[in-house]
Every structure is written in C-alpha cells, then in structure tokens.
Amino acid sequence: MTDKAERGKPRLHTTISKEKEDILNKYVNLIDTYGNEIYGNKSRVIEKALELLYNYHNPEIEDCQTIWNRTRNELGMVLLGKTTFLALLSGDYKQAFKENNVLELIEWYNEKLIDDISLEELLEAIKDLWVVLNFFNKIRLHKGSKGNYIMSFHHDFQSKEYGKFWGGFFNIFLLFQKDCNVEYFIRDSFVRLVINPPEADSKRRTAKYNIKRTFEKTHNVDKMD
C-alpha cells in the first residue's frame, strides 16, 4: 500500500487457495476501455468484493433494478405487464390474448410502430424480450426453407398448460398483427411455433379468416382488416 488513501487501514494476514489468488490477481490487473487500471491493488479488489457480498446478503438496501435482477435469477420471478395481469385475474386466461401489453412492449423495444416493424424484427424482439421477462430460458429462431419461421421456446415449468397458453397467445397475436398462420407443438418443457407469413401460406387464407372472425366475435374485438 503506497498511496495515502490506503494508510491507516487495518492489515489482514491470511491465506487463500491458488485458484482464488489467480482470480484476485485477474481483477487487480483489470483495465477499462481506456487502458486505465480499475482497482490497481489487492486491497481495493477485496473491498469491492466485500461490498458486493454485503449487498447480496442485505437486499433491502439495493435499488429496484438490482432487486429485480436478483429475484429473476435467484427466485425465478417473471415480469408481467399490469394489463396482462388484470386480464388473467378475470379467470379466463384467453382474455389475456386480447388485453395485454405486448404490442406496446415490442414497439418500445424497436422504437417504431408495429406497421413499420417487419415480421422478422418482431420475432427477434420476442426472442430477446421473452427471455428477459423470464417467461422462457432459451428461445431459438430460424427461417425455414419454405419462407416460414420456426421458433423454439424452452422453459422449466414442466407443464403443457404453460405451453398451451403461449401457443394460443402467439397464434392470435401474430394473426392480428402480421396476418400469419401459426402452428404450434407443445411438450412439457418447450413450445415450437411454425409461423407462416401470408406470402408463404396463400392456401390457408380462408382458414385464417375464420379464426380471426371467431376470435373477434367471442372477445368483442374490433375488425382488424
């Protein structure tokens, strides 16, 4: 300890494993994007580590963002919009297919209105956001050989009912927003969507029209044509 700020501090004499010493030295030598040392010595690294440890065991002193990150990662909490939550409280989960915050969320994420968002941009937003919201652990997206899109949603709920909800939700959402026909396949730990845009699914126009009209009549939705 050479600078004045370190003088007068209690000295610790202890031993650690070689593995932990390597980690300690790694952070001692850590530099920022400008090439400057972030900590510079072992004392500062240890103090920062103790600060993080203290915050970990005293979550009440942390800010809201940090608390949310911890509840998501450590307790498996999910983030749900108020409109969606109230729709689920109605007792009919399909009410959330109509009343939800999804359109607002995707427009916010892409920073443009839905009409200016391509289908691929919309699906990429879902791929990113549904993991952040902790609805799924992993989502894969790729374009099929027939011009359609295949999305695989992996979760740890071990429930086909959970997959059934999201399969039904995306079936309605993508039909209304991008006029896509969606086929979905459900297992205990994943949902797979086959998303057929209009140009790749001309033979199913009548079927999609009937689905849309049935949903509109059942849930009092204004016509979307």
N, C-alpha and C positions, 0 to 999 in steps of 0.2 A: 504494500500500500504506500503510494508515494504522494498522491495529491492531498491537499489539506482537508478535503471533504471526508477522506477516509480515516483521518487521525482521530483518536479518542474513542473509536468504536471497539466493542468487545472483540477479543480474538477467540476464534474457535480452533481447537486442535482435535481432529477426528480422522477416521479412515473411511474410505468408500471403496467399492469394487472397481476393478479396472474398467468394466463396461460403463459404469456411471461416471468415471473420470473422463472417459472418451466423450461422453455426452456433454459433460461440463465444459471441456475444452472446445468442443464444437461451437457452443454458444459464446464462449469467451472471444472466439475469433470471428464471430458473425459480423458481417458488414451490411450496410444498407445499399440502396441503388446508386449512391454517390461514392461508394468506396470507403465510407467512414465506419469506424467500429461502433457497434450499437451498445455493447456493455464494456468491453475493454479489459475486465479482470474478473476473477472468480467470485469476488465479494459481491459485485453487482448482479451477477447471474444468480447467485444463491438468494439474494434479497428479492429479486423478481420472482423466483420460483416460490419462495415463502409467501409472497403477496398473492400469487395465483392460488396457492394451496389454502390460504386463509379465506379467500373469496369462495372457493369451492365448498368449503365446509360452513360458510355463512351466507347462503344465497339471498338472505333478506337485505343485504347491503348492496346487492348488484342492481344494475339498471334493468329495465324491462326487456331490452333486446337480449341481454346476456341470460336472463332468467328463461326467456322463451327458448333460446338455443339449447339450454340445459334440459328443460322439460321435454323438448322434442327428442333430443338424443338419448337422454337417460331414462325417461319415463314413457316414451313412445306417444306423446301427445300429438294431436293433429290440429291444424289451423283451419277453422271453419268460419265462413262469412256469416254475418248476422241474418241476412235474408234467407240463406240456405238453412241455417239453424232453426229459424222460426217456421220454415216450411216443413221441416222434419218433425217439429213439435205438433204439427197438425194431426199426426197419427197415420197419414198416408204418405209414405216416402216418395211416391211418384209426384207428389206436389212439388218436390224439390227439383224435378225435371223442368218445371216451368218457372218457379220462383227461386232464383239463386243469384250469386254474384259473379258467375263465371265470365260472362261477356265483358263486364266492367274490368275484371281482373286481367283478361287477355288483352284488352285494348290498352290498359295501363302498362302492361309489360312490353307491348310492342310499340307504344307511343303513337298509335294511329287507330282510326276507326275500323270496325270489322270489315266494311266494304273495301278497305284498302289493304287488308291483310290477306295474303294468299293462303290457300289450304295448307301448303307445306309450312308456312310461317306459323299458322295456328297450331298445327300438330307439334311443331318444335316447341312452342310455348307451353303446350300441355305437358310435353315430355319433361321440360325443365321445372315447371311450377308444381306439378303433382308430386314430385319428389321433395321439393322444398316444403310443401304443405304437409308432408309426411303421410300422404294417402298411400303411397307406394314406395318400396325400397329401391326399385330399379325399373326403368322404362326403356324399351328399345324401339326404334323406329327405322324402317327401311322401305324403299319403294319397290313394289312388285314388278314383275315383267309385263303385266297387263295394264300398267298405268295406275294401279291402285296402291294403297299404302297399308302396311302391316305394322301394327303396334302391339307389343307385349308388355303387360303391366304385372310386375311381380310384387307380392305383398306377403306379410307374415300373419294375417288374420286367420288363416286356415278355415275359411268359410266361403262356401259357394254363394251364400246370400250376399256377401260383400261384393263378390264379382258380379252377381246378377244386378245389383244396384248400379254399378258403374257401366256395365254393358248396356243397360237400358238408358242410362243417362246420356252416354255418348251417342247412342242410336238417335235419340231425339235432338240433342244439341247440334250434331253435325248435319242432320237432315234439315233443320230450320236455318242454320247459319250458312251452310255451304252446299245444300241440296245433295248431300252424299247419302248413299245407301250403306249401312253398316251391318256387317255380320259379326257376331261375337261368340266366342267359345270360352267356357268357364271351367276352371278346375279349382281345387281348394286353395291354391297359393298363387294363381295367376289368372289374368284375363287376356285374351288375344282378340284384337279387333282387325277385321279386314274392311278397309274403308274404300269404297268405290265412288270416286267423283263422277259427276254427270257424264262427262265425255267418255268415261270408261265403263259406263253402265246404262247405255241407252235402252236396253231391253227391259229395264225394270222401272221405267217411268210411271206406269200405271200403278204398280205396287207401292211405290214411294208416295204417290199422290194419295192413295187410300190411307196409308199410315199417317200422313200429315193431317188429313181431314178428320180422321178418327180421333187423333190427339187434340185437335182444335175443339171439336165438339165436346169431348169428355172433360177438358180442362178449361173451357171458356177462353181460348186463346184467339186473338185476332188473326185473320188470314195473313199469311206471310208471302203470298205470291206477288 
